[in-house]
Amino acid sequence: MNNKRRFAVLGLVAALIISSGCSRHSRHNAGDDERQARPSSPSEIQSGGGAGRGGAGLGLGRGLGRGLGRRRWTPGQTVALSETQQGAVEIQTSDVVRKPMRSRLRVMGKLFVPQPRKAIVSYPFPARIAEIHAVAGEWVKAGQKLVTLQSEEVGNARAEYAKAQADHELARQNLERERALFERGAGAQKNVLTAEAQFKVAGAMLDAAEKKLHILGFTEAQLGEMRERHDVMPLISLFSPIGGKIVESKAVLGAMVDQSVEIMTLMDPSLLWVEAEVYERDIARVKVGQEAEVIVPAYPGEVFKGRISYVGDVLREETRTITVRTDVRNADSRLKPGMFADVALAVAEDLEALVVPQEAILDDGGDSIVFVPTSGGFTPRVVKVGMREDGWIQILEGLKEGEKVVTSGGFQLKSKLYQEILQTHIH
């Protein structure tokens, strides 16, 4: 090789190195589309290092095309594979078809338990835990007994109630006796009036004692049992206010509790809220009742259906967003409060869109390209993409209905394309 040719080759190699660094920077900005469109089959993952089936057959990895910077190929250029390469690369194709799609607004959100489906069980007075009837992780019904407390305050209140009951009964009997004596002419009217006043006072004291027991947490049914049994034990049972799951319990036998202790926390996770922030420019596109799709990192690719139940009334000035809430069913409890979620809000009616599988779309220096089978091999073609839904990508420009595109083996074809370009520059 003479000196001129050697210097020319060295200059091309230096240009490729500089272009590779620039391409990696641009790829960082445009990588989201490629990551979404890239298949995850082992054969294609291996081709990146040149040691997998595709890499061995073509001799180059996926990074070569990027190393050449912006697109160097010409429209109509064809990639042809030899018989050996065809055996190494698994080429699969799919038709360009029309499919109903719905315009979606994509936002980030977080899962919450609705306030009406969450409850905290506590006690406003000092008490000691005497019995535990349910534990963390257990599903309970509304009204089910959770814990029994022993409290001096309860004992005093029950004793006061028992005394008020006795005083009220005594006052009633005294009033009846004085009325009977007065009717027979054996008693004075003054005694009747005094007995009536005592009966009213006793009734007021009984009513006050009942209200105090209600404040302490006793239900009307429990008061009915006290009237029959005249029980003054200093015990009170706390019941579940909702049906759901005990997600946290601080109940320990013998432990003291008061108004600062949340003894148990319950929630019903069968329906969750997803709250997301929507920018001011998109507010007019969001309405209560619209469908939504929720995806969480824990279950990639799985869609949970929901519906918008609330659109905020106040705009956050610091972010220029409003809160949009989506109700999502969670019958199997796989979704957990606190999870982050991607929410796709359906903001337009269905339309017939020209689509291809997302695996067909490749990134080429910021452009979206596909490979189209032709009589001489495979031709790269720049396309303009639109909406994405359920593994399909809308094609706005570049393809026609009925054409075929490569859905598997596209990265190897792209490597072969740039390999030929590199060889052309060297020779």
Secondary structure by P-SEA (a helix, b strand, c coil): ccaaaaaaaaaaaaaaaaaaaaaaaaaaaaaaaaaaacccccccccccccccccccccccccccccccccccccccbbbbbcaaaaaacbbbbbcbbbbbbbbbbbbbbbbbcccccbbbbbbcccccccccccccccccccccccbbbbbaaaaaaaaaaaaaaaaaaaaaaaaaaaaaaaaaccccaaaaaaaaaaaaaaaaaaaaaaaaaaaacccaaaaaaaaaccccccbbbbbbcccccccccccccccccccccccbbbbbccbbbbbbbbcccccccccccbbbbbbccccccbbbbbbbccccccccccccbbbbbbbbbcccccccccbbbbbbbbccccccccccccccccccccbbbbbbbccccbbbbbbbbccccccbbbbcccccccbbbbccaaaaaaaaaaaaaaaaaac
